[in-house]
């Protein structure tokens, strides 16, 4: 048991955290097409944030953290799912999956950077729908990898 | 230029996105100690979400997406930083770095799962302060890695 330095953990559990999109996804892909690894999208950043992109072009890959805005309030209350809705998959807690049905409908995807032009960054491999609000991006480095990762058996069948 | 299927991109740019913590970080580490790769922390999930953890124990690693709540409004308006405040580093757009000074003060860290007990998950490698609100977790898989990633020269000196 890790001791906390502060009393009253969880007291602020009800407090809301307010975010504002830093940009939006632009893609011609629809439905399951967005999952195609070759899918090319643009991230159109807010113009007031263009300066904050300086230097991103020197990375080949970055993570995109986005808001899956098409997930409904009801879907965000789900506790368990069959991964990708497949009945041959076990029923699992949403946190053990990458489903969009989760309390905070945040998506996380590693993408390849193809180009930067002003406030527009073109990427490959972003599985987000057109119009998706982007919350943050993170340059990728080796510390984000676990070479020896273990995943469950069902995951390998996805 | 990717064509959008929808008109009016960016119209909702001002719209706020409201999140609620799914849990909180508990650690004895203070200051720079949290960056120690061996640092052990607990994530205490909200009790109403304990069920959503079912199956997480079968993964060795997962990403933690957290809210860097000690970042001030002023710091969130910064556009450029020297990585880790080091003057020997170039001045870069915040999105080209992993600084906490970013419009949405979101942190992303890959951690090793050590154990699960009810709504408490013990992890190694989480560089977040005691009391940090957690927004989401994502089981790690190989698709989150880029074996051939390119990073800038300054990054290697960090």
Interface residues (C-beta under 8 A of the other chain):
Chain A: X1 X2 X3 X4 X5 X6 X9 X10 X12 X13 X14 X15 X16 X17 X18 X19 X20 X21 X22 X24 X26 X27 X28 X30 X40 X41 X42 X44 X46 X49 X51 X52 X53 X54 X55 X56 X58 X59 X60 X61 X63 X65 X67 X79 X80 X90 X92 X93 X94 X95 X96 X97 X98 X102 X103 X104 X106 X108 X110 X112 X122 X130 X131 X133 X135 X136 X137 X138 X139 X140 X141 X142 X143 X144 X145 X146 X148 X149 X150 X151 X152 X155
Chain B: X1 X2 X3 X4 X5 X6 X9 X10 X12 X13 X14 X15 X16 X17 X18 X19 X20 X21 X22 X24 X26 X27 X28 X30 X40 X41 X42 X44 X46 X49 X51 X52 X53 X54 X55 X56 X58 X59 X60 X61 X63 X65 X67 X79 X80 X90 X92 X93 X94 X95 X96 X97 X98 X102 X103 X104 X106 X108 X110 X112 X122 X130 X131 X133 X135 X136 X137 X138 X139 X140 X141 X142 X143 X144 X145 X146 X148 X149 X150 X151 X152 X155
